[in-house]
C-alpha cells in the first residue's frame, strides 16, 4: 500500500478497516484537527508573522481560516508576512472545498485507489448520490472553484492594480477572490471593504463570489448537468436553493436599507445608489461571507437582529458557507406551515419531504440552539460585554460568518478558546458533534403510543 495513504490529511479517506457504525463523525473531526493543529503551530513561527503570535492567537487564527469564518484577533493585512498570508489562503481553500475533496484529490495524485466504503463516505460528505463517479465529481468541484476564483481575480485585479501597483494589486486580488468564494471573510484592508462601500466593481464581484460559493457544489453540479432541461427537471434541493437564496438576499437588502438609510454612522452619508449597494453587500455577506462595507458596530439594534437571523440561516449544504443551512430552514419553515394548516404531508415543489428529513432539520435547529446557548452563557461569564455583542459574535462564529461587532479583538484568553470550539462545531456541523456524543443504537422494541400535551 502507498505509505501516503496512512498520513494526516488522508486519514479520512484511506482507512481500509471496516468502520463501526457512527464512526464517520469522528473521522470528519480527526481530519479537521489533522490540518488545524499543524497549521496553528506553523503560524507561531517568525516567518509567518511580523511580531509573532502566541499559541492561543495562532490556534484562533488557524481555526478561523480553516473553518472559513474570518474572525481575527489581529489585523490580517498588517500582522502577517507574505508567507503568512499565503498560508492563510491555503487554509481558506482547504476549508472551503472541504477535507474530503482535497483528500480525494491528493490520494488520486499519489495513485491510491479508494475502496467502495471510502468513496461512499466522500460522496455522503459532498451530498452526492452514491452512483456518482467520485473522480469526475472531485474534478468538477476543483474546476468550478478555480474558474470562479479566476474570474473574481480578474475583476478585482482590474480595479486594484492601477491603485496598488502590479505586484500588490495582483496579490490582493487573488487573496480576496479566494477569501470571498470560500466565504472566509479575511481581508487585507484594515477596514474590510469600508473603503469600497460604493464601488460597484469591488462590491458586486465579491458578492457574486459569496453567492456562487454559498449555493453549494451539489446545486452547481445539478445546474451544469440540467441547465437546458428547464427548472422542472432540477433536483428538489436545487429548486429550494434557487428560490430561497434570492428571496433571502432581497429581504435582507430591503430591510438593511429601510433600517440604516437614516443612520448617520452607516448609510446616510451615501448616495441612494451607494445605500442600496451597501445594503445588498451586507445582505449577501451576512450569510457566512464575513466582509463588511459599513461599520457594523454602529448598526441599529433592529438591523443587527436581521443580520443575526441571516447569519444563522447561512448558506447551502455542501457549500463553502456555514449556518444551519438554507435548506434546513426552508424544510423547518414549510413543516411548521404544514402543521398549522393541519396537513399530513410536507410538500415542496410538488414533492413530499420524508419525515426523516423533517426530523433531521428540527434536530439541527435544536442542537444548534443548545450549543449557542451554552457558548453565550460561557462568554457572558468570561467577557465584560453586552448581551447583544455576545450573541452577535457567537452566532457569527458558529455560522462561520466572520462579521464582528467589535468583541473578537477584545476577547480574553478563555473567551478565545470558547470561540475556537464554536467555530469548529459550526464548520463540521452540530449534528456531527451530537452523533459523537450520542452513539446510534438500533432497537427492535416498539412501545405503545402515549399522548403528550404540548403548546
C-alpha positions in Angstrom: 0.0 0.0 0.0 1.1 3.5 -0.7 2.6 5.0 2.5 1.0 8.3 1.9 -2.4 6.7 2.4 -1.8 6.5 6.1 -0.8 10.1 6.8 -2.5 13.2 8.3 -4.9 14.8 5.8 -5.6 11.5 4.0 -6.8 9.8 7.2 -10.5 10.4 6.5 -10.4 8.5 3.1 -7.7 6.0 3.5 -8.6 3.5 6.2 -9.3 0.1 4.9 -10.6 -1.4 8.1 -14.3 -1.7 8.4 -15.7 1.4 10.1 -18.0 0.9 13.0 -21.4 2.5 12.8 -21.3 6.1 13.9 -17.5 6.4 13.3 -17.8 8.8 10.4 -18.3 11.9 12.6 -15.1 11.0 14.4 -13.3 10.7 11.1 -14.5 14.1 10.0 -13.4 15.7 13.3 -10.0 14.0 13.2 -9.5 15.0 9.6 -10.3 18.6 10.6 -7.9 18.6 13.6 -5.2 16.9 11.4 -5.0 20.1 9.4 -5.8 22.6 12.1 -3.2 21.7 14.7 -0.1 21.7 12.5 -1.3 24.9 10.9 -1.6 26.6 14.3 2.0 25.6 15.1 3.2 27.0 11.8 1.6 30.3 12.5 3.6 30.8 15.6 6.9 30.7 13.6 8.5 34.1 12.9 8.5 33.6 9.1 4.7 33.8 9.1 4.0 36.9 11.2 5.7 40.3 11.7 5.7 40.4 15.5 4.9 36.7 16.3 1.7 35.0 17.5 1.0 33.3 20.8 -0.2 29.7 20.5 -3.7 30.9 21.5 -3.9 33.5 18.8 -2.3 31.2 16.3 -4.9 28.5 17.1 -7.7 31.0 16.9 -6.4 32.3 13.5 -5.9 28.9 12.1 -9.3 27.8 13.2 -10.9 30.9 11.7 -9.2 30.3 8.4 -9.8 26.6 8.0 -13.4 26.9 9.2 -13.7 29.8 6.7 -15.0 32.1 9.4 -12.8 35.2 9.1 -12.9 36.4 12.7 -9.4 37.7 13.6 -7.7 38.7 16.8 -5.0 40.6 14.8 -5.0 42.8 11.7 -4.6 40.3 8.8 -3.0 42.8 6.4 -0.6 44.3 8.9 0.3 41.3 11.1 1.2 38.6 8.7 4.1 38.3 6.3 3.8 37.3 2.7 4.3 33.7 3.8 1.7 34.0 6.5 -0.9 35.4 4.0 -0.2 32.6 1.5 -0.6 30.1 4.3 -4.0 31.7 5.2 -5.0 31.4 1.5 -4.2 27.7 1.5 -6.1 27.1 4.7 -9.1 29.0 3.4 -9.1 26.9 0.2 -8.8 23.7 2.2 -11.7 24.8 4.5 -13.9 25.9 1.7 -13.5 22.9 -0.5 -13.5 20.5 2.4 -11.1 17.9 3.7 -12.9 15.2 1.9 -12.5 16.8 -1.5 -8.8 17.6 -1.1 -8.1 14.3 0.5 -9.5 12.5 -2.6 -7.5 14.8 -4.9 -4.2 14.1 -3.2 -4.9 10.4 -2.9 -5.6 10.2 -6.6 -2.4 12.2 -7.3 -0.4 9.5 -5.4 -2.1 6.7 -7.2 -4.1 5.4 -4.3 -7.3 3.6 -5.1 -10.2 4.3 -2.8 -12.3 1.4 -1.6 -16.1 1.5 -2.1 -16.5 2.3 1.6 -14.1 5.3 1.3 -15.8 6.5 -1.8 -19.2 6.3 -0.2 -18.0 8.3 2.8 -16.7 11.0 0.5 -19.9 11.2 -1.6 -22.0 11.5 1.5 -19.9 14.4 2.7 -20.3 16.1 -0.6 -24.0 15.4 -0.7 -24.0 13.2 -3.8 -25.7 10.1 -4.9 -23.6 7.0 -4.4 -23.8 6.2 -8.1 -21.8 9.3 -9.0 -18.3 8.8 -10.2 -16.2 10.3 -7.4 -13.1 11.1 -9.5 -15.3 13.1 -12.0 -17.2 14.8 -9.2 -14.0 16.0 -7.5 -12.6 17.2 -10.8 -15.8 19.2 -11.4 -15.6 20.8 -8.0 -12.0 21.8 -8.3 -12.5 23.2 -11.8 -15.6 25.2 -10.7 -13.8 26.6 -7.7 -10.7 27.6 -9.8 -12.8 29.1 -12.6 -14.9 31.2 -10.2 -11.9 32.4 -8.3 -10.1 33.2 -11.5 -13.0 35.3 -12.8 -13.2 37.1 -9.5 -9.4 37.7 -9.5 -9.6 39.3 -13.0 -12.3 41.8 -12.0 -10.6 42.7 -8.7 -7.2 43.0 -10.4 -8.7 45.3 -13.0 -9.8 47.6 -10.1 -6.8 47.3 -7.7 -3.7 47.1 -10.0 -4.0 50.7 -11.1 -4.3 51.8 -7.5 -1.9 49.4 -5.7 0.6 48.5 -8.5 1.1 45.2 -10.3 2.5 43.0 -7.6 0.4 44.2 -4.7 -2.7 44.6 -6.8 -2.5 41.1 -8.2 -1.8 39.6 -4.8 -4.7 41.4 -3.2 -7.0 40.4 -6.0 -6.1 36.7 -5.6 -6.3 36.8 -1.8 -9.7 38.4 -1.7 -11.1 36.2 -4.6 -10.2 33.1 -2.6 -11.4 34.5 0.6 -14.7 35.6 -0.9 -15.5 32.4 -2.9 -14.8 30.3 0.2 -16.9 32.6 2.3 -13.9 33.1 4.6 -14.2 36.8 5.3 -10.4 37.5 5.7 -9.5 40.9 4.2 -6.1 42.6 3.9 -7.6 46.0 4.3 -7.8 47.1 8.0 -11.4 48.3 7.5 -12.5 45.2 5.5 -14.4 46.7 2.4 -15.5 50.0 4.0 -13.2 52.0 1.7 -15.1 50.5 -1.3 -18.6 50.8 0.1 -19.9 52.5 -3.1 -17.5 50.9 -5.6 -19.7 48.6 -7.8 -16.8 46.6 -9.3 -15.4 45.5 -5.9 -18.8 45.1 -4.2 -20.6 43.2 -7.0 -17.6 41.0 -7.7 -17.2 39.9 -4.1 -21.0 39.5 -3.7 -21.1 37.2 -6.8 -18.3 35.1 -5.3 -20.2 34.9 -2.0 -23.4 33.8 -3.6 -21.9 31.2 -6.0 -19.7 29.7 -3.3 -22.7 29.6 -0.9 -25.0 27.8 -3.3 -23.2 24.5 -2.9 -21.4 22.2 -5.2 -24.5 19.9 -5.4 -26.5 22.8 -6.8 -23.8 23.9 -9.3 -23.4 20.3 -10.5 -27.1 19.9 -11.0 -27.4 23.2 -12.9 -24.4 22.3 -15.1 -26.0 18.9 -16.0 -29.6 20.0 -16.4 -29.5 23.7 -17.3 -31.0 23.1 -20.7 -33.9 20.9 -19.4 -35.8 23.5 -17.5 -36.5 24.3 -13.8 -38.9 21.3 -13.5 -36.2 18.8 -14.1 -33.8 20.1 -11.4 -33.4 18.3 -8.1 -35.6 19.4 -5.2 -32.6 20.7 -3.2 -31.6 22.8 -6.2 -35.0 24.3 -6.6 -35.1 25.2 -2.9 -31.7 26.9 -3.1 -32.6 28.8 -6.3 -35.8 30.2 -4.8 -34.7 30.7 -1.2 -31.3 32.4 -2.0 -32.7 35.3 -4.0 -35.6 35.7 -1.5 -33.2 36.0 1.5 -31.0 38.4 -0.5 -33.9 40.6 -1.4 -35.4 40.6 2.1 -32.0 41.4 3.7 -31.3 44.1 1.2 -34.6 45.9 1.7 -34.6 45.6 5.5 -31.0 46.9 5.8 -31.8 49.8 3.5 -35.0 50.7 5.4 -33.3 50.4 8.9 -30.0 52.1 8.1 -30.6 54.7 5.4 -31.2 57.3 8.2 -28.2 56.2 10.3 -25.6 58.9 10.1 -22.9 56.4 11.2 -23.6 53.9 8.4 -25.6 54.6 5.2 -27.0 58.1 5.5 -23.9 59.9 4.1 -24.0 57.7 0.9 -25.9 58.4 -2.3 -29.1 56.5 -3.0 -27.2 54.0 -5.2 -24.5 53.7 -2.6 -27.0 52.9 0.1 -28.6 50.1 -2.0 -25.1 48.8 -2.8 -24.2 48.7 0.8 -27.5 47.1 1.8 -27.1 44.4 -0.8 -23.5 43.7 0.2 -24.3 43.3 3.8 -27.3 41.1 3.0 -25.0 38.8 0.8 -22.1 38.9 3.3 -24.3 38.2 6.3 -25.0 34.7 5.1 -21.5 33.5 6.0 -19.2 35.6 3.9 -17.9 37.9 6.7 -16.9 41.1 4.8 -18.4 44.4 5.7 -18.6 47.7 3.8 -20.1 49.7 6.7 -19.2 49.8 10.4 -21.4 47.1 12.0 -20.6 48.4 15.5 -22.7 51.4 14.5 -25.7 49.4 13.2 -29.0 49.9 14.9 -30.4 47.1 17.1 -33.1 46.1 14.6 -30.6 45.8 11.8 -28.3 43.7 14.0 -31.2 41.4 14.7 -31.9 40.9 10.9 -28.2 40.2 10.4 -28.2 37.7 13.2 -31.1 35.8 11.6 -29.4 35.8 8.2 -26.1 34.6 9.7 -27.9 31.8 11.5 -29.7 30.6 8.3 -26.4 30.7 6.4 -25.6 29.2 3.0 -26.4 26.0 1.2 -25.4 22.4 2.1 -22.1 21.2 0.7 -21.1 24.8 0.1 -18.2 26.9 1.3 -20.6 28.6 3.8 -21.9 27.7 7.2 -25.0 28.3 9.3 -27.8 25.8 9.9 -28.2 25.9 6.0 -30.9 27.4 3.8 -32.5 24.0 3.1 -32.7 23.2 6.8 -34.5 26.5 7.4 -36.8 26.0 4.4 -37.8 22.5 5.4 -38.5 23.5 9.0 -40.5 26.6 7.9 -42.6 24.6 5.5 -43.1 21.8 8.1 -44.4 24.3 10.6 -46.7 25.8 8.0 -47.9 22.3 7.1 -48.7 21.6 10.8 -50.6 24.9 11.2 -52.7 24.1 8.1 -53.3 20.6 9.6 -51.9 18.8 6.6 -50.4 15.3 6.8 -47.5 15.6 4.4 -44.8 18.3 4.0 -44.8 19.2 0.3 -42.4 21.4 -1.6 -42.4 21.9 -5.4 -44.9 19.0 -5.7 -42.6 16.6 -3.9 -43.3 15.1 -0.5 -40.5 15.6 2.0 -39.6 12.4 4.0 -40.3 12.8 7.7 -36.7 11.7 8.4 -35.6 14.9 6.6 -38.0 17.0 8.6 -36.9 15.4 11.9 -33.2 16.0 11.0 -33.9 19.6 10.2 -35.6 20.2 13.5 -32.8 18.3 15.3 -30.2 20.6 13.7 -32.1 23.6 14.9 -32.5 22.3 18.4 -28.9 21.1 18.8 -27.6 24.4 17.3 -29.8 26.3 19.8 -28.3 24.3 22.7 -24.7 24.8 21.5 -25.3 28.6 21.0 -27.0 29.0 24.4 -24.1 27.2 26.2 -21.4 29.2 24.3 -23.2 32.5 25.0 -23.6 31.7 28.7 -19.9 30.9 29.0 -18.8 34.0 27.1 -21.0 36.1 29.4 -19.0 34.7 32.3 -15.6 35.4 30.8 -16.2 38.6 28.9 -17.2 42.1 30.0 -19.6 42.8 27.1 -23.2 43.4 26.5 -25.6 40.6 25.6 -26.2 41.8 22.1 -22.5 41.8 21.3 -22.0 38.3 22.8 -24.9 36.9 20.8 -23.8 38.5 17.6 -20.2 37.3 17.9 -21.2 33.8 19.0 -23.6 33.3 16.1 -21.0 34.8 13.7 -18.5 32.2 14.9 -21.0 29.3 14.9 -22.3 30.1 11.4 -18.7 30.6 10.2 -19.6 34.2 9.1 -16.7 36.2 10.5 -18.6 39.5 10.9 -17.8 41.3 14.2 -19.4 43.9 16.3 -16.1 44.6 18.0 -15.9 41.9 20.6 -13.5 39.5 19.0 -10.4 41.8 19.2 -11.1 42.2 22.9 -11.6 38.5 23.8 -10.0 37.2 26.9 -7.9 34.0 26.8 -10.7 31.7 27.9 -13.1 33.5 25.5 -10.8 32.8 22.6 -10.8 29.1 23.3 -14.6 29.1 23.6 -14.9 30.7 20.2 -12.4 28.2 18.8 -14.7 25.4 19.9 -17.7 27.2 18.5 -16.1 27.7 15.1 -15.0 24.1 14.9 -18.5 22.8 15.7 -20.0 25.3 13.3 -17.8 24.0 10.4 -18.1 20.3 11.0 -21.8 20.6 11.8 -23.7 20.5 15.1 -25.1 17.0 14.3 -21.6 15.6 13.8 -20.9 16.5 17.4 -24.2 15.2 18.5 -23.6 11.8 16.8 -20.2 11.6 18.5 -21.7 12.2 22.0 -24.8 10.0 21.4 -24.0 6.7 19.8 -26.6 5.4 17.4 -28.5 2.5 18.8 -31.0 0.4 16.9 -33.9 -1.2 18.7 -36.5 -3.8 17.7 -38.7 -3.0 20.6 -41.8 -0.7 19.9 -43.7 0.6 22.9 -47.4 1.6 22.9 -48.1 5.2 21.9 -48.7 7.8 24.5 -50.1 11.3 24.4 -48.2 14.4 25.5 -49.8 17.8 26.0 -47.9 20.5 24.1 -48.4 24.1 23.4 
